[in-house]
């Protein structure tokens, strides 16, 4: 059974902040949450290490990543697709 046909994992969209490691990218995912008391929207961010098998991503690309089995000590996500390439 391939990884695509296993359970439907979470899918996140974010921006690549690092591509220095071999076959690994760091993706920053930003979300907005409402403050409980002041009802103001606040930005929260999380960084995920994702597996980029072909080393095709660059810093600044917008990508979608999908949850997967543990691939290393810190990698739990795989690159699904590049939504938009970085503009020069």
Buried (B, 14 or more C-beta within 10 A) or exposed (E): EEEEEEEEBEEBEBBBEBBEBEBBBBBEBEEEEEEEEEEEEEEEEEEBBBBBEEEEBEEBBBBBBBBBEEBEEEBBBBBBEBEEEEEE
